[in-house]
């Protein structure tokens, strides 16, 4: 049994060549493993709520759920033209809010995450091996390069697991918000 998890697209716009590259690469790996006789569970998610989605929804005066539905359909059309096989499972972030609550709370209970004024952040320094897969030394990382600087963070490199927000939001143990 082989499990593959691939971070999918944030559906606020049409696909670009980077999405195609990722699709082709992981489709090739998926097909090769199956060809070798492995039972493969391939999961590729859709991020269907995010600042970019909310902003685009507001710009186009379109409900965010309609916007994401349209771009997911466009994604399928593009991947189909490239003959990319569908993964085994394609979860949407908003279909798994309770699981996120449970995971975030587990991280808080392990002192790997913390709540700050309705936001919840992952503390990268709580994970000694953080950066080892990419070969990055966290002391060499620059605050603000990929994760927005936020005064309520303990460390500028910590990243949001849950963000307090105005609509759209979900009620959470940390107040109204959405996935980070």
C-alpha positions as CSV (number, residue, x, y, z in Angstrom):
1,X,0.0,0.0,0.0
2,X,1.3,3.4,-1.0
3,X,-0.2,6.7,0.1
4,X,0.5,9.9,-1.8
5,X,-0.7,13.3,-0.6
6,X,-0.2,16.2,-3.1
7,X,-1.1,19.8,-2.2
8,X,-3.6,20.8,-4.7
9,X,-4.6,24.2,-6.1
10,X,-6.2,27.2,-4.5
11,X,-9.2,27.7,-6.7
12,X,-9.4,31.5,-7.3
13,X,-8.2,31.5,-10.9
14,X,-7.5,29.4,-13.9
15,X,-4.6,26.9,-14.0
16,X,-1.1,27.9,-15.0
17,X,1.9,26.0,-16.2
18,X,3.0,25.3,-12.6
19,X,-0.3,23.5,-12.0
20,X,0.2,21.5,-15.2
21,X,3.7,20.5,-14.1
22,X,2.6,19.3,-10.7
23,X,-0.3,17.4,-12.3
24,X,1.9,15.7,-14.9
25,X,4.7,14.8,-12.4
26,X,2.4,13.3,-9.8
27,X,0.2,11.6,-12.4
28,X,3.4,9.9,-13.7
29,X,4.4,8.8,-10.2
30,X,0.8,7.6,-9.5
31,X,0.6,5.6,-12.8
32,X,4.1,4.1,-12.3
33,X,3.4,2.9,-8.8
34,X,0.1,1.3,-10.0
35,X,2.0,-0.3,-13.0
36,X,4.5,-1.8,-10.5
37,X,1.5,-3.4,-8.7
38,X,1.1,-1.2,-5.7
39,X,-2.3,-0.3,-4.3
40,X,-2.1,3.5,-4.3
41,X,-4.2,6.0,-2.5
42,X,-3.6,9.3,-4.1
43,X,-5.0,12.4,-2.4
44,X,-4.9,15.9,-3.9
45,X,-6.9,18.6,-2.1
46,X,-8.6,21.7,-3.3
47,X,-8.1,24.8,-1.1
48,X,-11.6,26.4,-1.5
49,X,-11.4,29.2,1.0
50,X,-8.5,31.6,1.2
51,X,-7.8,35.4,1.1
52,X,-7.3,35.2,-2.6
53,X,-10.6,33.5,-3.1
54,X,-12.4,36.0,-0.9
55,X,-10.8,38.9,-2.7
56,X,-11.6,37.5,-6.2
57,X,-15.1,36.8,-5.1
58,X,-15.5,40.4,-3.9
59,X,-13.9,41.8,-7.1
60,X,-16.3,39.7,-9.3
61,X,-19.3,40.2,-7.0
62,X,-19.7,36.4,-7.1
63,X,-20.4,34.2,-4.1
64,X,-17.2,32.5,-3.1
65,X,-18.7,29.0,-3.4
66,X,-19.8,29.7,-7.0
67,X,-16.3,31.1,-7.8
68,X,-14.6,28.0,-6.4
69,X,-17.0,25.6,-8.1
70,X,-16.4,27.3,-11.5
71,X,-12.6,27.1,-11.1
72,X,-12.7,23.5,-9.9
73,X,-14.6,22.7,-13.1
74,X,-12.0,24.6,-15.2
75,X,-9.2,22.7,-13.4
76,X,-10.8,19.4,-14.3
77,X,-11.1,20.5,-17.9
78,X,-7.5,21.5,-18.1
79,X,-6.2,18.4,-16.4
80,X,-8.4,16.3,-18.7
81,X,-6.8,17.9,-21.8
82,X,-3.4,16.8,-20.4
83,X,-4.8,13.3,-19.9
84,X,-4.0,13.5,-16.2
85,X,-5.8,10.8,-14.2
86,X,-8.1,11.8,-11.3
87,X,-6.6,11.1,-7.8
88,X,-8.3,8.5,-5.6
89,X,-9.6,11.3,-3.3
90,X,-10.0,15.0,-3.9
91,X,-11.2,16.7,-0.6
92,X,-12.2,20.3,-0.4
93,X,-10.9,22.2,2.6
94,X,-14.3,23.4,3.6
95,X,-15.7,19.8,3.7
96,X,-13.3,19.0,6.6
97,X,-13.6,21.9,9.0
98,X,-14.3,19.7,12.1
99,X,-11.3,17.6,11.3
100,X,-9.2,20.8,11.1
101,X,-10.6,21.8,14.6
102,X,-9.6,18.4,16.0
103,X,-6.1,18.5,14.4
104,X,-5.5,22.1,15.5
105,X,-6.6,21.4,19.0
106,X,-4.3,18.3,19.1
107,X,-1.4,20.6,18.0
108,X,-2.3,23.1,20.7
109,X,-2.4,20.3,23.3
110,X,1.1,19.3,22.3
111,X,2.4,22.9,22.5
112,X,3.1,22.9,18.8
113,X,0.5,25.5,18.1
114,X,-0.9,28.5,20.0
115,X,-4.0,30.7,20.0
116,X,-3.5,34.5,19.8
117,X,-6.5,36.9,19.6
118,X,-8.6,34.4,17.6
119,X,-5.9,33.2,15.3
120,X,-4.0,29.9,15.8
121,X,-0.4,29.6,14.7
122,X,1.9,26.7,14.2
123,X,5.1,27.2,16.1
124,X,7.9,26.1,13.7
125,X,10.4,26.0,16.6
126,X,8.3,23.3,18.3
127,X,9.4,21.0,15.5
128,X,13.2,20.5,15.7
129,X,13.4,19.0,12.2
130,X,11.5,21.8,10.5
131,X,13.1,22.6,7.2
132,X,15.1,19.4,7.0
133,X,13.3,18.1,3.9
134,X,13.9,21.3,2.0
135,X,17.4,21.6,3.4
136,X,16.6,25.0,5.0
137,X,17.9,26.2,8.3
138,X,15.2,28.1,10.0
139,X,17.7,30.6,11.4
140,X,18.5,31.5,7.7
141,X,14.8,32.0,6.7
142,X,13.6,35.6,6.2
143,X,10.5,36.8,8.0
144,X,7.8,37.9,5.6
145,X,9.3,36.1,2.5
146,X,6.5,33.5,2.3
147,X,4.5,34.0,5.5
148,X,3.0,37.4,6.3
149,X,4.5,39.1,9.3
150,X,1.9,39.5,12.1
151,X,2.5,41.1,15.5
152,X,0.4,38.5,17.3
153,X,2.8,35.7,16.4
154,X,5.5,34.5,18.9
155,X,7.9,34.1,16.0
156,X,7.5,35.9,12.6
157,X,8.0,32.5,10.8
158,X,5.1,30.8,12.5
159,X,2.2,30.3,10.1
160,X,-1.6,30.4,10.5
161,X,-3.6,27.2,11.0
162,X,-6.8,29.2,11.7
163,X,-7.5,32.8,11.0
164,X,-10.1,35.0,12.7
165,X,-12.2,36.5,9.9
166,X,-15.2,38.4,8.8
167,X,-17.7,36.4,6.6
168,X,-17.2,33.9,5.3
169,X,-16.4,32.2,8.6
170,X,-17.1,29.2,10.7
171,X,-17.6,29.2,14.4
172,X,-14.6,27.6,16.1
173,X,-13.3,27.0,19.6
174,X,-11.1,30.1,18.9
175,X,-13.9,32.3,17.6
176,X,-15.3,33.0,14.1
177,X,-12.7,32.3,11.5
178,X,-11.6,30.1,8.6
179,X,-8.7,27.8,7.8
180,X,-5.3,29.5,7.6
